Amino acid sequence: MTTIAEQANEVKAAAASRLPGEVVAVLESDQAELAARGVPATAVSVGDQLTPFALSDATGQTRALEELTAAGPAVIVFYRGGWCPYCNITLRTYQLELLPQLGRYSARLVAISPETPDASLTTQEKADLGYTVLSDAGAKLASSLGITFEPSEEGLEAQRKLGVDIRTTRSDGGTVLPMPTVLIVDRNRVVRFVDIHPDYTGRTEVDEILAALQTLPS
């Protein structure tokens, strides 16, 4: 199967060939700067115990962490939004290649973004996702885990030139975003796996998640 990284590289190549050069230059500069900053020192790490949380799903119903981990570990995916092509690649790949394999680990998959439930529902329906999608208003949960960043003004303007204003799908009208992150949390809310990508074009591969799940006690 094609990896997420290979699919992301195809998106990058296509963007470089069809988007205005000045827009591509700004986006590439932002990616390089974020990568250079690296993972924040205060970011969530293996062994941390998550504080209980409850967020609205795509239909507006509240879903609590204790529900997500009731039967086994939760694979929690933080993504930027439905407007992000790299996020959409990842969410669809997890639907096709990860979700069918989670039953053997009694694991549940959930994706979280700062977008409103309505926007999350659009993302879920467009990608035909069979797992829970949650709204983290104001990216408050992601910020509490130390995995957020503030996009540059130049980057936001470049996106607007492409017809994307990330504020329009958020209830807070803000621009703080989560770094693409995957956590695996056990039934005691203890983080057993963390993979954070400061460069938002990077993602956690399916094989990495499955390998981590295999190390958890049954």
Secondary structure by P-SEA (a helix, b strand, c coil): cccaaaaaaaaaaaaaacccaaaaaaaaaaaaaaaaacccccccccccccccccccccccccccccccccccccbbbbbcccccaaaaaaaaaaacccccccccccbbbbbbccccaaaaaaaaaaacccbbbbbbccaaaaaaacccccccaaaaaaaaaaccccccccccccccccccbbbbbcccccccbbbbbccccccccaaaaaaaaaaccc
